[in-house]
Amino acid sequence: MEKKLAELKGKRIEVNCGNGVAFAGENLGLEDGMLSLECEGAKRLFIDTAKIVVISEASDTGGKPGFIA
């Protein structure tokens, strides 16, 4: 997982942590097993890579980044 996340650094991605919990934003990189993701309004999230189930490149459809229900 960390290798793929490193390849996507600097890109807008969607991260799914299971149970309907998903986030979208710019991949700022990895440090100590944590993904740094910048969402709307310069809000920064730190996500444990061990909890990530699915990642994908985000589409540029103009959707609102952040929590996805």
N, C-alpha and C positions, 0 to 999 in steps of 0.2 A: 504494500500500500504506500509506504513512504517513498519508494522509488518513483512510482507513478505521480504522486503529489509533487515531487521535486521536478519532474518533467513539465508539469503544468504551472510552475511558478510564474507569477505575473499575469496569468490568465484569469478570466472570470469563470468560476466553477460553481457547481451545485454539489453539496455534501449531504448525504442521507445517513443518519445515525440509527435508523430503525424506529419502529413504533410511531411512525408519522412525524418524526422530528427531522427537519431538513433545513439547511441554510444555503444561501447563495451570496457570493461576493468575490472580491479579488483575492487570489491566493498570494499572500505575502511571503510564504515560505514555511519551513519547518525548523523547530529547535527543541531539543530534548523530548522528542515524541509528541510534540504539540503542533498542530496546524494553526497558523495565524491567518485569519480571514477578515478582510475589511468589507463591511456591509454599508448600506446606505447611511449617510450622515456621518461618515468617518467613524462609525462604531466598529470596534475591533473585537473579534471573538477568538478565543483560544480553545481548540477542540482536540481532545485526546485521540490520536490516530488509531488507537486500539478499539475505539468505539465506533469508527466509521465503517459503514456497511457498503455504501455505493458512492462513487464520485463520477461526475460527468462534466464536460465543458458546458457552460451555460449558453443558451441561445441569446442572441441579441434582439429579442423581440420587444425590448423596452419594458419588460416586466419589473416589478418592484423587488429589489434584492432584500434579503433578510429572512425572517421566519416564513416558511411555506407550510400552510396547513394542508 
